[in-house]
Amino acid sequence: MRTRILFIFTALTMSLMVHASVKPMSCQTNFGERSFTIQGNSIAFHKDQQGRGISSVLTSKTKVSMVGFTKTVYRDGYKHLIHIENTEKLNAENDFLAVTSPKGHKMTFPIHCSLLD
């Protein structure tokens, strides 16, 4: 029982430390078809117009790896999967946005991200 409590405490502590290390960032696809801001467990998608106003802020499910993360959010029936390979070395070759339609059609976009101050 004592080992189990220690394990749970360690897992929670590590989880909090990892979430604290994910810094806010702004991302967009190559041609600006999609743009969004990631901050904590929230993703703010921006309108696809000149003003770039926020159109929706959604809570995401996050899976954290050693140096990166994957976030999943559902918007208008579409599944948006955002994968950042390494938060210290943001790179469009490894970072991507995959959008899956309700019918199962999937489009994958490389994304360019930058850390926010």
Phi and psi restraints in degrees (range 20) as a CNS / XPLOR table:
assign (resid 1 and name C) (resid 2 and name N)
       (resid 2 and name CA) (resid 2 and name C) 1.0 -64.9 20.0 2
assign (resid 2 and name N) (resid 2 and name CA)
       (resid 2 and name C) (resid 3 and name N) 1.0 -39.9 20.0 2
assign (resid 2 and name C) (resid 3 and name N)
       (resid 3 and name CA) (resid 3 and name C) 1.0 -63.7 20.0 2
assign (resid 3 and name N) (resid 3 and name CA)
       (resid 3 and name C) (resid 4 and name N) 1.0 -40.0 20.0 2
assign (resid 3 and name C) (resid 4 and name N)
       (resid 4 and name CA) (resid 4 and name C) 1.0 -63.4 20.0 2
assign (resid 4 and name N) (resid 4 and name CA)
       (resid 4 and name C) (resid 5 and name N) 1.0 -44.1 20.0 2
assign (resid 4 and name C) (resid 5 and name N)
       (resid 5 and name CA) (resid 5 and name C) 1.0 -64.5 20.0 2
assign (resid 5 and name N) (resid 5 and name CA)
       (resid 5 and name C) (resid 6 and name N) 1.0 -41.6 20.0 2
assign (resid 5 and name C) (resid 6 and name N)
       (resid 6 and name CA) (resid 6 and name C) 1.0 -62.8 20.0 2
assign (resid 6 and name N) (resid 6 and name CA)
       (resid 6 and name C) (resid 7 and name N) 1.0 -41.8 20.0 2
assign (resid 6 and name C) (resid 7 and name N)
       (resid 7 and name CA) (resid 7 and name C) 1.0 -62.2 20.0 2
assign (resid 7 and name N) (resid 7 and name CA)
       (resid 7 and name C) (resid 8 and name N) 1.0 -46.5 20.0 2
assign (resid 7 and name C) (resid 8 and name N)
       (resid 8 and name CA) (resid 8 and name C) 1.0 -62.4 20.0 2
assign (resid 8 and name N) (resid 8 and name CA)
       (resid 8 and name C) (resid 9 and name N) 1.0 -44.5 20.0 2
assign (resid 8 and name C) (resid 9 and name N)
       (resid 9 and name CA) (resid 9 and name C) 1.0 -61.4 20.0 2
assign (resid 9 and name N) (resid 9 and name CA)
       (resid 9 and name C) (resid 10 and name N) 1.0 -44.3 20.0 2
assign (resid 9 and name C) (resid 10 and name N)
       (resid 10 and name CA) (resid 10 and name C) 1.0 -63.5 20.0 2
assign (resid 10 and name N) (resid 10 and name CA)
       (resid 10 and name C) (resid 11 and name N) 1.0 -44.2 20.0 2
assign (resid 10 and name C) (resid 11 and name N)
       (resid 11 and name CA) (resid 11 and name C) 1.0 -62.4 20.0 2
assign (resid 11 and name N) (resid 11 and name CA)
       (resid 11 and name C) (resid 12 and name N) 1.0 -43.4 20.0 2
assign (resid 11 and name C) (resid 12 and name N)
       (resid 12 and name CA) (resid 12 and name C) 1.0 -65.5 20.0 2
assign (resid 12 and name N) (resid 12 and name CA)
       (resid 12 and name C) (resid 13 and name N) 1.0 -42.3 20.0 2
assign (resid 12 and name C) (resid 13 and name N)
       (resid 13 and name CA) (resid 13 and name C) 1.0 -62.3 20.0 2
assign (resid 13 and name N) (resid 13 and name CA)
       (resid 13 and name C) (resid 14 and name N) 1.0 -45.6 20.0 2
assign (resid 13 and name C) (resid 14 and name N)
       (resid 14 and name CA) (resid 14 and name C) 1.0 -64.5 20.0 2
assign (resid 14 and name N) (resid 14 and name CA)
       (resid 14 and name C) (resid 15 and name N) 1.0 -38.3 20.0 2
assign (resid 14 and name C) (resid 15 and name N)
       (resid 15 and name CA) (resid 15 and name C) 1.0 -61.9 20.0 2
assign (resid 15 and name N) (resid 15 and name CA)
       (resid 15 and name C) (resid 16 and name N) 1.0 -44.5 20.0 2
assign (resid 15 and name C) (resid 16 and name N)
       (resid 16 and name CA) (resid 16 and name C) 1.0 -65.6 20.0 2
assign (resid 16 and name N) (resid 16 and name CA)
       (resid 16 and name C) (resid 17 and name N) 1.0 -38.9 20.0 2
assign (resid 16 and name C) (resid 17 and name N)
       (resid 17 and name CA) (resid 17 and name C) 1.0 -65.8 20.0 2
assign (resid 17 and name N) (resid 17 and name CA)
       (resid 17 and name C) (resid 18 and name N) 1.0 -40.2 20.0 2
assign (resid 17 and name C) (resid 18 and name N)
       (resid 18 and name CA) (resid 18 and name C) 1.0 -67.3 20.0 2
assign (resid 18 and name N) (resid 18 and name CA)
       (resid 18 and name C) (resid 19 and name N) 1.0 -44.0 20.0 2
assign (resid 18 and name C) (resid 19 and name N)
       (resid 19 and name CA) (resid 19 and name C) 1.0 -64.2 20.0 2
assign (resid 19 and name N) (resid 19 and name CA)
       (resid 19 and name C) (resid 20 and name N) 1.0 -34.1 20.0 2
assign (resid 19 and name C) (resid 20 and name N)
       (resid 20 and name CA) (resid 20 and name C) 1.0 -68.7 20.0 2
assign (resid 20 and name N) (resid 20 and name CA)
       (resid 20 and name C) (resid 21 and name N) 1.0 -27.6 20.0 2
assign (resid 20 and name C) (resid 21 and name N)
       (resid 21 and name CA) (resid 21 and name C) 1.0 -80.9 20.0 2
assign (resid 21 and name N) (resid 21 and name CA)
       (resid 21 and name C) (resid 22 and name N) 1.0 -15.1 20.0 2
assign (resid 21 and name C) (resid 22 and name N)
       (resid 22 and name CA) (resid 22 and name C) 1.0 -77.7 20.0 2
assign (resid 22 and name N) (resid 22 and name CA)
       (resid 22 and name C) (resid 23 and name N) 1.0 114.5 20.0 2
assign (resid 22 and name C) (resid 23 and name N)
       (resid 23 and name CA) (resid 23 and name C) 1.0 -89.2 20.0 2
assign (resid 23 and name N) (resid 23 and name CA)
       (resid 23 and name C) (resid 24 and name N) 1.0 150.7 20.0 2
assign (resid 23 and name C) (resid 24 and name N)
       (resid 24 and name CA) (resid 24 and name C) 1.0 -60.3 20.0 2
assign (resid 24 and name N) (resid 24 and name CA)
       (resid 24 and name C) (resid 25 and name N) 1.0 140.3 20.0 2
assign (resid 24 and name C) (resid 25 and name N)
       (resid 25 and name CA) (resid 25 and name C) 1.0 -145.5 20.0 2
assign (resid 25 and name N) (resid 25 and name CA)
       (resid 25 and name C) (resid 26 and name N) 1.0 156.8 20.0 2
assign (resid 25 and name C) (resid 26 and name N)
       (resid 26 and name CA) (resid 26 and name C) 1.0 -113.9 20.0 2
assign (resid 26 and name N) (resid 26 and name CA)
       (resid 26 and name C) (resid 27 and name N) 1.0 135.7 20.0 2
assign (resid 26 and name C) (resid 27 and name N)
       (resid 27 and name CA) (resid 27 and name C) 1.0 -134.3 20.0 2
assign (resid 27 and name N) (resid 27 and name CA)
       (resid 27 and name C) (resid 28 and name N) 1.0 153.6 20.0 2
assign (resid 27 and name C) (resid 28 and name N)
       (resid 28 and name CA) (resid 28 and name C) 1.0 -154.3 20.0 2
assign (resid 28 and name N) (resid 28 and name CA)
       (resid 28 and name C) (resid 29 and name N) 1.0 156.3 20.0 2
assign (resid 28 and name C) (resid 29 and name N)
       (resid 29 and name CA) (resid 29 and name C) 1.0 -75.1 20.0 2
assign (resid 29 and name N) (resid 29 and name CA)
       (resid 29 and name C) (resid 30 and name N) 1.0 170.6 20.0 2
assign (resid 29 and name C) (resid 30 and name N)
       (resid 30 and name CA) (resid 30 and name C) 1.0 -50.5 20.0 2
assign (resid 30 and name N) (resid 30 and name CA)
       (resid 30 and name C) (resid 31 and name N) 1.0 -48.2 20.0 2
assign (resid 30 and name C) (resid 31 and name N)
       (resid 31 and name CA) (resid 31 and name C) 1.0 -103.5 20.0 2
assign (resid 31 and name N) (resid 31 and name CA)
       (resid 31 and name C) (resid 32 and name N) 1.0 13.8 20.0 2
assign (resid 31 and name C) (resid 32 and name N)
       (resid 32 and name CA) (resid 32 and name C) 1.0 74.8 20.0 2
assign (resid 32 and name N) (resid 32 and name CA)
       (resid 32 and name C) (resid 33 and name N) 1.0 18.8 20.0 2
assign (resid 32 and name C) (resid 33 and name N)
       (resid 33 and name CA) (resid 33 and name C) 1.0 -61.2 20.0 2
assign (resid 33 and name N) (resid 33 and name CA)
       (resid 33 and name C) (resid 34 and name N) 1.0 -37.9 20.0 2
assign (resid 33 and name C) (resid 34 and name N)
       (resid 34 and name CA) (resid 34 and name C) 1.0 -131.5 20.0 2
assign (resid 34 and name N) (resid 34 and name CA)
       (resid 34 and name C) (resid 35 and name N) 1.0 138.2 20.0 2
assign (resid 34 and name C) (resid 35 and name N)
       (resid 35 and name CA) (resid 35 and name C) 1.0 -141.9 20.0 2
assign (resid 35 and name N) (resid 35 and name CA)
       (resid 35 and name C) (resid 36 and name N) 1.0 147.0 20.0 2
assign (resid 35 and name C) (resid 36 and name N)
       (resid 36 and name CA) (resid 36 and name C) 1.0 -158.9 20.0 2
assign (resid 36 and name N) (resid 36 and name CA)
       (resid 36 and name C) (resid 37 and name N) 1.0 163.6 20.0 2
assign (resid 36 and name C) (resid 37 and name N)
       (resid 37 and name CA) (resid 37 and name C) 1.0 -121.4 20.0 2
assign (resid 37 and name N) (resid 37 and name CA)
       (resid 37 and name C) (resid 38 and name N) 1.0 134.8 20.0 2
assign (resid 37 and name C) (resid 38 and name N)
       (resid 38 and name CA) (resid 38 and name C) 1.0 -108.5 20.0 2
assign (resid 38 and name N) (resid 38 and name CA)
       (resid 38 and name C) (resid 39 and name N) 1.0 128.0 20.0 2
assign (resid 38 and name C) (resid 39 and name N)
       (resid 39 and name CA) (resid 39 and name C) 1.0 -146.3 20.0 2
assign (resid 39 and name N) (resid 39 and name CA)
       (resid 39 and name C) (resid 40 and name N) 1.0 110.9 20.0 2
assign (resid 39 and name C) (resid 40 and name N)
       (resid 40 and name CA) (resid 40 and name C) 1.0 62.9 20.0 2
assign (resid 40 and name N) (resid 40 and name CA)
       (resid 40 and name C) (resid 41 and name N) 1.0 -127.7 20.0 2
assign (resid 40 and name C) (resid 41 and name N)
       (resid 41 and name CA) (resid 41 and name C) 1.0 -93.7 20.0 2
assign (resid 41 and name N) (resid 41 and name CA)
       (resid 41 and name C) (resid 42 and name N) 1.0 6.7 20.0 2
assign (resid 41 and name C) (resid 42 and name N)
       (resid 42 and name CA) (resid 42 and name C) 1.0 -105.8 20.0 2
assign (resid 42 and name N) (resid 42 and name CA)
       (resid 42 and name C) (resid 43 and name N) 1.0 145.0 20.0 2
assign (resid 42 and name C) (resid 43 and name N)
       (resid 43 and name CA) (resid 43 and name C) 1.0 -125.0 20.0 2
assign (resid 43 and name N) (resid 43 and name CA)
       (resid 43 and name C) (resid 44 and name N) 1.0 124.8 20.0 2
assign (resid 43 and name C) (resid 44 and name N)
       (resid 44 and name CA) (resid 44 and name C) 1.0 -106.6 20.0 2
assign (resid 44 and name N) (resid 44 and name CA)
       (resid 44 and name C) (resid 45 and name N) 1.0 110.9 20.0 2
assign (resid 44 and name C) (resid 45 and name N)
       (resid 45 and name CA) (resid 45 and name C) 1.0 -83.2 20.0 2
assign (resid 45 and name N) (resid 45 and name CA)
       (resid 45 and name C) (resid 46 and name N) 1.0 142.8 20.0 2
assign (resid 45 and name C) (resid 46 and name N)
       (resid 46 and name CA) (resid 46 and name C) 1.0 -104.8 20.0 2
assign (resid 46 and name N) (resid 46 and name CA)
       (resid 46 and name C) (resid 47 and name N) 1.0 150.9 20.0 2
assign (resid 46 and name C) (resid 47 and name N)
       (resid 47 and name CA) (resid 47 and name C) 1.0 -63.2 20.0 2
assign (resid 47 and name N) (resid 47 and name CA)
       (resid 47 and name C) (resid 48 and name N) 1.0 151.2 20.0 2
assign (resid 47 and name C) (resid 48 and name N)
       (resid 48 and name CA) (resid 48 and name C) 1.0 -89.9 20.0 2
assign (resid 48 and name N) (resid 48 and name CA)
       (resid 48 and name C) (resid 49 and name N) 1.0 32.0 20.0 2
assign (resid 48 and name C) (resid 49 and name N)
       (resid 49 and name CA) (resid 49 and name C) 1.0 -114.8 20.0 2
assign (resid 49 and name N) (resid 49 and name CA)
       (resid 49 and name C) (resid 50 and name N) 1.0 177.5 20.0 2
assign (resid 49 and name C) (resid 50 and name N)
       (resid 50 and name CA) (resid 50 and name C) 1.0 -55.8 20.0 2
assign (resid 50 and name N) (resid 50 and name CA)
       (resid 50 and name C) (resid 51 and name N) 1.0 -40.3 20.0 2
assign (resid 50 and name C) (resid 51 and name N)
       (resid 51 and name CA) (resid 51 and name C) 1.0 -68.4 20.0 2
assign (resid 51 and name N) (resid 51 and name CA)
       (resid 51 and name C) (resid 52 and name N) 1.0 -22.1 20.0 2
assign (resid 51 and name C) (resid 52 and name N)
       (resid 52 and name CA) (resid 52 and name C) 1.0 52.0 20.0 2
assign (resid 52 and name N) (resid 52 and name CA)
       (resid 52 and name C) (resid 53 and name N) 1.0 40.1 20.0 2
assign (resid 52 and name C) (resid 53 and name N)
       (resid 53 and name CA) (resid 53 and name C) 1.0 -75.2 20.0 2
assign (resid 53 and name N) (resid 53 and name CA)
       (resid 53 and name C) (resid 54 and name N) 1.0 159.3 20.0 2
assign (resid 53 and name C) (resid 54 and name N)
       (resid 54 and name CA) (resid 54 and name C) 1.0 -75.2 20.0 2
assign (resid 54 and name N) (resid 54 and name CA)
       (resid 54 and name C) (resid 55 and name N) 1.0 129.3 20.0 2
assign (resid 54 and name C) (resid 55 and name N)
       (resid 55 and name CA) (resid 55 and name C) 1.0 -100.3 20.0 2
assign (resid 55 and name N) (resid 55 and name CA)
       (resid 55 and name C) (resid 56 and name N) 1.0 -29.2 20.0 2
assign (resid 55 and name C) (resid 56 and name N)
       (resid 56 and name CA) (resid 56 and name C) 1.0 -163.1 20.0 2
assign (resid 56 and name N) (resid 56 and name CA)
       (resid 56 and name C) (resid 57 and name N) 1.0 146.2 20.0 2
assign (resid 56 and name C) (resid 57 and name N)
       (resid 57 and name CA) (resid 57 and name C) 1.0 -119.3 20.0 2
assign (resid 57 and name N) (resid 57 and name CA)
       (resid 57 and name C) (resid 58 and name N) 1.0 122.0 20.0 2
assign (resid 57 and name C) (resid 58 and name N)
       (resid 58 and name CA) (resid 58 and name C) 1.0 -125.4 20.0 2
assign (resid 58 and name N) (resid 58 and name CA)
       (resid 58 and name C) (resid 59 and name N) 1.0 147.9 20.0 2
assign (resid 58 and name C) (resid 59 and name N)
       (resid 59 and name CA) (resid 59 and name C) 1.0 -84.5 20.0 2
assign (resid 59 and name N) (resid 59 and name CA)
       (resid 59 and name C) (resid 60 and name N) 1.0 140.0 20.0 2
assign (resid 59 and name C) (resid 60 and name N)
       (resid 60 and name CA) (resid 60 and name C) 1.0 -117.6 20.0 2
assign (resid 60 and name N) (resid 60 and name CA)
       (resid 60 and name C) (resid 61 and name N) 1.0 160.6 20.0 2
assign (resid 60 and name C) (resid 61 and name N)
       (resid 61 and name CA) (resid 61 and name C) 1.0 -93.9 20.0 2
assign (resid 61 and name N) (resid 61 and name CA)
       (resid 61 and name C) (resid 62 and name N) 1.0 136.4 20.0 2
assign (resid 61 and name C) (resid 62 and name N)
       (resid 62 and name CA) (resid 62 and name C) 1.0 -122.1 20.0 2
assign (resid 62 and name N) (resid 62 and name CA)
       (resid 62 and name C) (resid 63 and name N) 1.0 135.4 20.0 2
assign (resid 62 and name C) (resid 63 and name N)
       (resid 63 and name CA) (resid 63 and name C) 1.0 -117.7 20.0 2
assign (resid 63 and name N) (resid 63 and name CA)
       (resid 63 and name C) (resid 64 and name N) 1.0 117.7 20.0 2
assign (resid 63 and name C) (resid 64 and name N)
       (resid 64 and name CA) (resid 64 and name C) 1.0 -100.0 20.0 2
assign (resid 64 and name N) (resid 64 and name CA)
       (resid 64 and name C) (resid 65 and name N) 1.0 136.6 20.0 2
assign (resid 64 and name C) (resid 65 and name N)
       (resid 65 and name CA) (resid 65 and name C) 1.0 -106.1 20.0 2
assign (resid 65 and name N) (resid 65 and name CA)
       (resid 65 and name C) (resid 66 and name N) 1.0 -172.1 20.0 2
assign (resid 65 and name C) (resid 66 and name N)
       (resid 66 and name CA) (resid 66 and name C) 1.0 -61.1 20.0 2
assign (resid 66 and name N) (resid 66 and name CA)
       (resid 66 and name C) (resid 67 and name N) 1.0 -41.1 20.0 2
assign (resid 66 and name C) (resid 67 and name N)
       (resid 67 and name CA) (resid 67 and name C) 1.0 -125.8 20.0 2
assign (resid 67 and name N) (resid 67 and name CA)
       (resid 67 and name C) (resid 68 and name N) 1.0 -4.2 20.0 2
assign (resid 67 and name C) (resid 68 and name N)
       (resid 68 and name CA) (resid 68 and name C) 1.0 -141.6 20.0 2
assign (resid 68 and name N) (resid 68 and name CA)
       (resid 68 and name C) (resid 69 and name N) 1.0 -160.1 20.0 2
assign (resid 68 and name C) (resid 69 and name N)
       (resid 69 and name CA) (resid 69 and name C) 1.0 -161.8 20.0 2
assign (resid 69 and name N) (resid 69 and name CA)
       (resid 69 and name C) (resid 70 and name N) 1.0 163.5 20.0 2
assign (resid 69 and name C) (resid 70 and name N)
       (resid 70 and name CA) (resid 70 and name C) 1.0 -129.6 20.0 2
assign (resid 70 and name N) (resid 70 and name CA)
       (resid 70 and name C) (resid 71 and name N) 1.0 128.8 20.0 2
assign (resid 70 and name C) (resid 71 and name N)
       (resid 71 and name CA) (resid 71 and name C) 1.0 -116.2 20.0 2
assign (resid 71 and name N) (resid 71 and name CA)
       (resid 71 and name C) (resid 72 and name N) 1.0 141.2 20.0 2
assign (resid 71 and name C) (resid 72 and name N)
       (resid 72 and name CA) (resid 72 and name C) 1.0 -123.4 20.0 2
assign (resid 72 and name N) (resid 72 and name CA)
       (resid 72 and name C) (resid 73 and name N) 1.0 130.7 20.0 2
assign (resid 72 and name C) (resid 73 and name N)
       (resid 73 and name CA) (resid 73 and name C) 1.0 -143.5 20.0 2
assign (resid 73 and name N) (resid 73 and name CA)
       (resid 73 and name C) (resid 74 and name N) 1.0 147.1 20.0 2
assign (resid 73 and name C) (resid 74 and name N)
       (resid 74 and name CA) (resid 74 and name C) 1.0 -109.0 20.0 2
assign (resid 74 and name N) (resid 74 and name CA)
       (resid 74 and name C) (resid 75 and name N) 1.0 129.7 20.0 2
assign (resid 74 and name C) (resid 75 and name N)
       (resid 75 and name CA) (resid 75 and name C) 1.0 -139.8 20.0 2
assign (resid 75 and name N) (resid 75 and name CA)
       (resid 75 and name C) (resid 76 and name N) 1.0 123.0 20.0 2
assign (resid 75 and name C) (resid 76 and name N)
       (resid 76 and name CA) (resid 76 and name C) 1.0 54.7 20.0 2
assign (resid 76 and name N) (resid 76 and name CA)
       (resid 76 and name C) (resid 77 and name N) 1.0 35.5 20.0 2
assign (resid 76 and name C) (resid 77 and name N)
       (resid 77 and name CA) (resid 77 and name C) 1.0 84.3 20.0 2
assign (resid 77 and name N) (resid 77 and name CA)
       (resid 77 and name C) (resid 78 and name N) 1.0 -6.1 20.0 2
assign (resid 77 and name C) (resid 78 and name N)
       (resid 78 and name CA) (resid 78 and name C) 1.0 -99.4 20.0 2
assign (resid 78 and name N) (resid 78 and name CA)
       (resid 78 and name C) (resid 79 and name N) 1.0 141.3 20.0 2
assign (resid 78 and name C) (resid 79 and name N)
       (resid 79 and name CA) (resid 79 and name C) 1.0 -91.5 20.0 2
assign (resid 79 and name N) (resid 79 and name CA)
       (resid 79 and name C) (resid 80 and name N) 1.0 124.1 20.0 2
assign (resid 79 and name C) (resid 80 and name N)
       (resid 80 and name CA) (resid 80 and name C) 1.0 -110.0 20.0 2
assign (resid 80 and name N) (resid 80 and name CA)
       (resid 80 and name C) (resid 81 and name N) 1.0 119.2 20.0 2
assign (resid 80 and name C) (resid 81 and name N)
       (resid 81 and name CA) (resid 81 and name C) 1.0 -112.1 20.0 2
assign (resid 81 and name N) (resid 81 and name CA)
       (resid 81 and name C) (resid 82 and name N) 1.0 118.9 20.0 2
assign (resid 81 and name C) (resid 82 and name N)
       (resid 82 and name CA) (resid 82 and name C) 1.0 -110.2 20.0 2
assign (resid 82 and name N) (resid 82 and name CA)
       (resid 82 and name C) (resid 83 and name N) 1.0 121.7 20.0 2
assign (resid 82 and name C) (resid 83 and name N)
       (resid 83 and name CA) (resid 83 and name C) 1.0 -118.9 20.0 2
assign (resid 83 and name N) (resid 83 and name CA)
       (resid 83 and name C) (resid 84 and name N) 1.0 122.4 20.0 2
assign (resid 83 and name C) (resid 84 and name N)
       (resid 84 and name CA) (resid 84 and name C) 1.0 -114.5 20.0 2
assign (resid 84 and name N) (resid 84 and name CA)
       (resid 84 and name C) (resid 85 and name N) 1.0 113.3 20.0 2
assign (resid 84 and name C) (resid 85 and name N)
       (resid 85 and name CA) (resid 85 and name C) 1.0 -67.7 20.0 2
assign (resid 85 and name N) (resid 85 and name CA)
       (resid 85 and name C) (resid 86 and name N) 1.0 -45.5 20.0 2
assign (resid 85 and name C) (resid 86 and name N)
       (resid 86 and name CA) (resid 86 and name C) 1.0 -145.9 20.0 2
assign (resid 86 and name N) (resid 86 and name CA)
       (resid 86 and name C) (resid 87 and name N) 1.0 116.6 20.0 2
assign (resid 86 and name C) (resid 87 and name N)
       (resid 87 and name CA) (resid 87 and name C) 1.0 -71.4 20.0 2
assign (resid 87 and name N) (resid 87 and name CA)
       (resid 87 and name C) (resid 88 and name N) 1.0 -19.0 20.0 2
assign (resid 87 and name C) (resid 88 and name N)
       (resid 88 and name CA) (resid 88 and name C) 1.0 -85.1 20.0 2
assign (resid 88 and name N) (resid 88 and name CA)
       (resid 88 and name C) (resid 89 and name N) 1.0 -22.6 20.0 2
assign (resid 88 and name C) (resid 89 and name N)
       (resid 89 and name CA) (resid 89 and name C) 1.0 -132.2 20.0 2
assign (resid 89 and name N) (resid 89 and name CA)
       (resid 89 and name C) (resid 90 and name N) 1.0 76.0 20.0 2
assign (resid 89 and name C) (resid 90 and name N)
       (resid 90 and name CA) (resid 90 and name C) 1.0 -64.8 20.0 2
assign (resid 90 and name N) (resid 90 and name CA)
       (resid 90 and name C) (resid 91 and name N) 1.0 135.3 20.0 2
assign (resid 90 and name C) (resid 91 and name N)
       (resid 91 and name CA) (resid 91 and name C) 1.0 -157.2 20.0 2
assign (resid 91 and name N) (resid 91 and name CA)
       (resid 91 and name C) (resid 92 and name N) 1.0 124.3 20.0 2
assign (resid 91 and name C) (resid 92 and name N)
       (resid 92 and name CA) (resid 92 and name C) 1.0 -68.3 20.0 2
assign (resid 92 and name N) (resid 92 and name CA)
       (resid 92 and name C) (resid 93 and name N) 1.0 -14.8 20.0 2
assign (resid 92 and name C) (resid 93 and name N)
       (resid 93 and name CA) (resid 93 and name C) 1.0 -73.4 20.0 2
assign (resid 93 and name N) (resid 93 and name CA)
       (resid 93 and name C) (resid 94 and name N) 1.0 -29.5 20.0 2
assign (resid 93 and name C) (resid 94 and name N)
       (resid 94 and name CA) (resid 94 and name C) 1.0 -111.6 20.0 2
assign (resid 94 and name N) (resid 94 and name CA)
       (resid 94 and name C) (resid 95 and name N) 1.0 -19.5 20.0 2
assign (resid 94 and name C) (resid 95 and name N)
       (resid 95 and name CA) (resid 95 and name C) 1.0 -96.1 20.0 2
assign (resid 95 and name N) (resid 95 and name CA)
       (resid 95 and name C) (resid 96 and name N) 1.0 138.1 20.0 2
assign (resid 95 and name C) (resid 96 and name N)
       (resid 96 and name CA) (resid 96 and name C) 1.0 -153.3 20.0 2
assign (resid 96 and name N) (resid 96 and name CA)
       (resid 96 and name C) (resid 97 and name N) 1.0 162.4 20.0 2
assign (resid 96 and name C) (resid 97 and name N)
       (resid 97 and name CA) (resid 97 and name C) 1.0 -118.7 20.0 2
assign (resid 97 and name N) (resid 97 and name CA)
       (resid 97 and name C) (resid 98 and name N) 1.0 123.0 20.0 2
assign (resid 97 and name C) (resid 98 and name N)
       (resid 98 and name CA) (resid 98 and name C) 1.0 -113.4 20.0 2
assign (resid 98 and name N) (resid 98 and name CA)
       (resid 98 and name C) (resid 99 and name N) 1.0 122.5 20.0 2
assign (resid 98 and name C) (resid 99 and name N)
       (resid 99 and name CA) (resid 99 and name C) 1.0 -111.2 20.0 2
assign (resid 99 and name N) (resid 99 and name CA)
       (resid 99 and name C) (resid 100 and name N) 1.0 123.4 20.0 2
assign (resid 99 and name C) (resid 100 and name N)
       (resid 100 and name CA) (resid 100 and name C) 1.0 -114.1 20.0 2
assign (resid 100 and name N) (resid 100 and name CA)
       (resid 100 and name C) (resid 101 and name N) 1.0 127.3 20.0 2
assign (resid 100 and name C) (resid 101 and name N)
       (resid 101 and name CA) (resid 101 and name C) 1.0 -77.3 20.0 2
assign (resid 101 and name N) (resid 101 and name CA)
       (resid 101 and name C) (resid 102 and name N) 1.0 165.3 20.0 2
assign (resid 101 and name C) (resid 102 and name N)
       (resid 102 and name CA) (resid 102 and name C) 1.0 -58.9 20.0 2
assign (resid 102 and name N) (resid 102 and name CA)
       (resid 102 and name C) (resid 103 and name N) 1.0 -24.5 20.0 2
assign (resid 102 and name C) (resid 103 and name N)
       (resid 103 and name CA) (resid 103 and name C) 1.0 -85.7 20.0 2
assign (resid 103 and name N) (resid 103 and name CA)
       (resid 103 and name C) (resid 104 and name N) 1.0 -3.8 20.0 2
assign (resid 103 and name C) (resid 104 and name N)
       (resid 104 and name CA) (resid 104 and name C) 1.0 98.1 20.0 2
assign (resid 104 and name N) (resid 104 and name CA)
       (resid 104 and name C) (resid 105 and name N) 1.0 2.4 20.0 2
assign (resid 104 and name C) (resid 105 and name N)
       (resid 105 and name CA) (resid 105 and name C) 1.0 -75.4 20.0 2
assign (resid 105 and name N) (resid 105 and name CA)
       (resid 105 and name C) (resid 106 and name N) 1.0 133.5 20.0 2
assign (resid 105 and name C) (resid 106 and name N)
       (resid 106 and name CA) (resid 106 and name C) 1.0 -121.9 20.0 2
assign (resid 106 and name N) (resid 106 and name CA)
       (resid 106 and name C) (resid 107 and name N) 1.0 133.5 20.0 2
assign (resid 106 and name C) (resid 107 and name N)
       (resid 107 and name CA) (resid 107 and name C) 1.0 -122.2 20.0 2
assign (resid 107 and name N) (resid 107 and name CA)
       (resid 107 and name C) (resid 108 and name N) 1.0 134.0 20.0 2
assign (resid 107 and name C) (resid 108 and name N)
       (resid 108 and name CA) (resid 108 and name C) 1.0 -116.8 20.0 2
assign (resid 108 and name N) (resid 108 and name CA)
       (resid 108 and name C) (resid 109 and name N) 1.0 130.5 20.0 2
assign (resid 108 and name C) (resid 109 and name N)
       (resid 109 and name CA) (resid 109 and name C) 1.0 -119.5 20.0 2
assign (resid 109 and name N) (resid 109 and name CA)
       (resid 109 and name C) (resid 110 and name N) 1.0 133.4 20.0 2
assign (resid 109 and name C) (resid 110 and name N)
       (resid 110 and name CA) (resid 110 and name C) 1.0 -69.5 20.0 2
assign (resid 110 and name N) (resid 110 and name CA)
       (resid 110 and name C) (resid 111 and name N) 1.0 145.6 20.0 2
assign (resid 110 and name C) (resid 111 and name N)
       (resid 111 and name CA) (resid 111 and name C) 1.0 -124.8 20.0 2
assign (resid 111 and name N) (resid 111 and name CA)
       (resid 111 and name C) (resid 112 and name N) 1.0 146.6 20.0 2
assign (resid 111 and name C) (resid 112 and name N)
       (resid 112 and name CA) (resid 112 and name C) 1.0 -106.7 20.0 2
assign (resid 112 and name N) (resid 112 and name CA)
       (resid 112 and name C) (resid 113 and name N) 1.0 122.0 20.0 2
assign (resid 112 and name C) (resid 113 and name N)
       (resid 113 and name CA) (resid 113 and name C) 1.0 -119.7 20.0 2
assign (resid 113 and name N) (resid 113 and name CA)
       (resid 113 and name C) (resid 114 and name N) 1.0 152.4 20.0 2
assign (resid 113 and name C) (resid 114 and name N)
       (resid 114 and name CA) (resid 114 and name C) 1.0 -141.5 20.0 2
assign (resid 114 and name N) (resid 114 and name CA)
       (resid 114 and name C) (resid 115 and name N) 1.0 145.3 20.0 2
assign (resid 114 and name C) (resid 115 and name N)
       (resid 115 and name CA) (resid 115 and name C) 1.0 -72.3 20.0 2
assign (resid 115 and name N) (resid 115 and name CA)
       (resid 115 and name C) (resid 116 and name N) 1.0 144.0 20.0 2
assign (resid 115 and name C) (resid 116 and name N)
       (resid 116 and name CA) (resid 116 and name C) 1.0 -95.4 20.0 2
assign (resid 116 and name N) (resid 116 and name CA)
       (resid 116 and name C) (resid 117 and name N) 1.0 150.2 20.0 2
